[in-house]
């Protein structure tokens, strides 16, 4: 009974936000909550239904006593089906294991992304303004620039193809 009261007190919206869950994990939790709520409603409706049948009342009202006797015989012989809940419990446990694995994988991805973003942010904060950069700084950051420049000079080309079209002719300044 304690598990039922705990499940009723659980705030599902806070679970996903407080744990920072996303994607497949959130969808699985929402599907589980929906199934849980549906089952809880069905149990509530069924528990409110009357469970006794007054056959004496039917014998008074109906003329055909054979039908009432036949129904009463079948009613007393009826045994409700029993279900093995272990299968459902194992499915819930498997779902829980999968949800935890997905949550851990999501957490690892988020942690890696946060580290990368922190590194990028630190890089941006520590970067010198563009106006203070030297040619050597740019070449150190992108070594292919020196290689391309050496290749152009070795072929006797002193201008970068397309530069004037893109940036204009700087020699007229």
C-alpha positions as CSV (number, residue, x, y, z in Angstrom):
1,X,0.0,0.0,0.0
2,X,2.9,2.3,0.7
3,X,4.1,1.9,-2.9
4,X,0.6,3.1,-4.1
5,X,0.6,6.2,-2.0
6,X,4.2,7.0,-3.1
7,X,3.2,6.6,-6.8
8,X,0.2,8.9,-6.2
9,X,2.4,11.6,-4.6
10,X,5.0,11.5,-7.4
11,X,5.1,14.8,-9.4
12,X,5.9,13.4,-12.9
13,X,6.6,16.9,-14.4
14,X,9.3,17.6,-11.8
15,X,10.9,14.2,-12.4
16,X,11.9,15.1,-16.0
17,X,12.9,18.7,-15.2
18,X,14.8,18.0,-12.0
19,X,16.8,15.1,-13.5
20,X,17.3,17.0,-16.8
21,X,15.9,14.1,-18.9
22,X,15.3,14.4,-22.6
23,X,14.2,12.6,-25.7
24,X,13.5,8.8,-25.5
25,X,13.7,8.8,-21.7
26,X,11.0,11.5,-21.3
27,X,8.8,9.8,-23.9
28,X,9.1,6.5,-22.2
29,X,8.3,8.0,-18.8
30,X,5.2,9.8,-20.2
31,X,4.0,6.5,-21.8
32,X,4.5,4.7,-18.5
33,X,2.6,7.4,-16.6
34,X,-0.3,7.2,-19.1
35,X,-0.5,3.5,-18.7
36,X,-0.4,3.8,-15.0
37,X,-3.1,6.4,-14.9
38,X,-5.3,4.3,-17.2
39,X,-5.0,1.2,-15.0
40,X,-5.6,3.2,-11.9
41,X,-8.9,4.6,-13.4
42,X,-10.0,1.2,-14.5
43,X,-9.4,-0.3,-11.0
44,X,-11.3,2.6,-9.5
45,X,-14.3,2.1,-11.8
46,X,-14.4,-1.6,-11.3
47,X,-14.0,-1.3,-7.5
48,X,-17.2,0.9,-7.4
49,X,-19.3,-1.7,-9.2
50,X,-21.6,-3.9,-7.1
51,X,-20.2,-7.4,-6.6
52,X,-23.4,-9.2,-5.4
53,X,-26.4,-10.4,-7.5
54,X,-29.8,-10.7,-5.8
55,X,-31.2,-13.8,-7.6
56,X,-34.3,-13.9,-5.3
57,X,-35.3,-10.5,-6.8
58,X,-34.9,-11.9,-10.4
59,X,-37.0,-15.0,-9.4
60,X,-39.8,-12.7,-8.3
61,X,-39.7,-10.5,-11.4
62,X,-39.1,-13.1,-14.2
63,X,-41.6,-15.8,-15.1
64,X,-38.9,-18.2,-16.5
65,X,-37.3,-19.6,-13.4
66,X,-35.1,-22.0,-15.5
67,X,-33.1,-19.0,-16.9
68,X,-32.6,-17.6,-13.5
69,X,-31.4,-21.0,-12.2
70,X,-29.1,-21.4,-15.1
71,X,-27.5,-18.0,-14.7
72,X,-27.2,-18.5,-10.9
73,X,-25.5,-21.8,-11.5
74,X,-23.0,-20.3,-14.0
75,X,-22.5,-17.3,-11.7
76,X,-21.5,-19.5,-8.7
77,X,-19.3,-21.7,-10.9
78,X,-17.5,-18.6,-12.3
79,X,-13.9,-18.2,-11.1
80,X,-12.2,-15.0,-12.2
81,X,-9.1,-15.4,-14.2
82,X,-5.9,-14.9,-12.2
83,X,-2.9,-13.3,-13.8
84,X,0.7,-13.8,-13.1
85,X,1.9,-10.4,-12.1
86,X,5.5,-11.4,-12.2
87,X,5.6,-11.0,-16.0
88,X,4.3,-7.4,-15.7
89,X,6.7,-6.7,-12.8
90,X,9.6,-8.0,-14.9
91,X,8.6,-5.8,-17.8
92,X,8.4,-2.8,-15.5
93,X,11.9,-3.7,-14.1
94,X,13.2,-4.0,-17.6
95,X,11.7,-0.7,-18.5
96,X,13.2,0.9,-15.4
97,X,16.7,-0.5,-16.3
98,X,16.3,0.8,-19.8
99,X,15.2,4.2,-18.6
100,X,18.1,4.5,-16.2
101,X,20.5,3.4,-18.9
102,X,19.0,6.1,-21.3
103,X,19.2,8.7,-18.5
104,X,22.8,7.9,-17.8
105,X,23.7,8.0,-21.5
106,X,21.9,11.4,-21.8
107,X,23.7,12.7,-18.8
108,X,27.1,11.7,-20.2
109,X,26.3,13.4,-23.5
110,X,25.1,16.5,-21.8
111,X,28.2,16.6,-19.6
112,X,30.5,16.2,-22.6
113,X,28.6,19.0,-24.4
114,X,28.8,21.2,-21.4
115,X,32.6,20.7,-21.1
116,X,32.9,21.5,-24.8
117,X,30.8,24.6,-24.4
118,X,32.7,25.7,-21.4
119,X,36.0,25.3,-23.3
120,X,34.5,27.3,-26.2
121,X,33.2,30.0,-23.9
122,X,36.6,30.3,-22.2
123,X,38.3,30.5,-25.6
124,X,36.0,33.3,-26.7
125,X,36.5,35.2,-23.4
126,X,40.3,34.9,-23.6
127,X,40.6,35.7,-27.3
128,X,42.3,38.9,-28.4
129,X,40.3,41.3,-30.6
130,X,40.7,40.8,-34.3
131,X,42.5,44.1,-34.7
132,X,45.3,43.0,-32.4
133,X,46.0,39.7,-34.3
134,X,49.2,39.5,-36.3
135,X,49.8,37.5,-39.5
136,X,51.9,35.0,-37.4
137,X,49.0,34.5,-35.0
138,X,46.6,33.7,-37.9
139,X,49.2,31.4,-39.5
140,X,49.7,29.6,-36.2
141,X,45.9,29.1,-35.8
142,X,45.5,27.8,-39.3
143,X,48.8,26.3,-40.7
144,X,47.2,25.7,-44.2
145,X,47.3,29.4,-44.8
146,X,51.2,29.4,-44.8
147,X,51.2,26.3,-47.1
148,X,48.8,27.9,-49.6
149,X,50.7,31.2,-49.6
150,X,54.0,29.4,-50.2
151,X,52.4,27.4,-53.0
152,X,51.1,30.6,-54.7
153,X,54.5,32.4,-54.3
154,X,56.3,29.4,-55.8
155,X,54.1,29.7,-58.9
156,X,54.8,33.4,-59.2
157,X,51.3,34.5,-58.1
158,X,51.3,37.4,-55.7
159,X,47.5,37.9,-55.4
160,X,44.9,35.5,-54.1
161,X,42.4,34.5,-56.8
162,X,39.0,36.1,-56.1
163,X,40.2,38.5,-53.5
164,X,39.6,41.7,-55.4
165,X,36.1,40.5,-56.4
166,X,35.2,39.7,-52.7
167,X,37.0,42.5,-50.8
168,X,37.7,45.1,-53.4
169,X,40.9,46.6,-54.7
170,X,42.9,47.8,-51.7
171,X,45.7,49.2,-53.8
172,X,43.6,52.3,-54.6
173,X,43.4,53.4,-50.9
